[in-house]
Amino acid sequence: MNLGLALVCVVDDDDGVRDGMCNLLASAGYDTVAFASAETCLDFARLANVKLALFDVRLPGMDGFALHHALLQRGFQVAVLFVSGHADADMATRALQAGAIALLQKPVDADTLLCIVERALGTGAV
C-alpha cells in the first residue's frame, strides 16, 4: 500500500522506538520520515506532504502537544496519533481534545498501530 504523497511522520527521541515504528510502517507499505525532536520535524522541507503523524508526548524541548499545535498554527492539516510511555486518563483526554485520533501506550501494539494508521489514511480522515 504505497500511498505516494501520503507520508507518515514519526517523532520520538528514543532511537529504538522511532526506528521500530518506521520499520513496521514501511513493512506495511507506508512511506515514512522520522525525527528525534519536534524542532527538526518543523524544519522538514516536505512537511506539507505529511498526512499522518505519530508524536511522542514527552520530547526534549518542544513536546508532542506543542508540536501538534505548531503544525496547526502553520496551517498543516495532519492526523495525529500520540504515543507515550506514561499515558494516563488526563493525557488521553488532552490528546483527544487537541484533535488527536488516539493516544497509545508504549510499547505500542503493532496490530493496533497499523489498524489505526490504515483507518486514518484509508478513509480519507486526513
Protein Blocks (a to p, Z undefined) as FASTA:
>chain_A
ZZhjmccddddfblklmmmmmmmmmmnopacdddfbfklmmmpmklmmpmbdcddfbdgh
jafklmmmmmmmnopacddddddfkbcfklmmmmmmnopabdcdddddfklmmmmmmmmm
mnopZZ
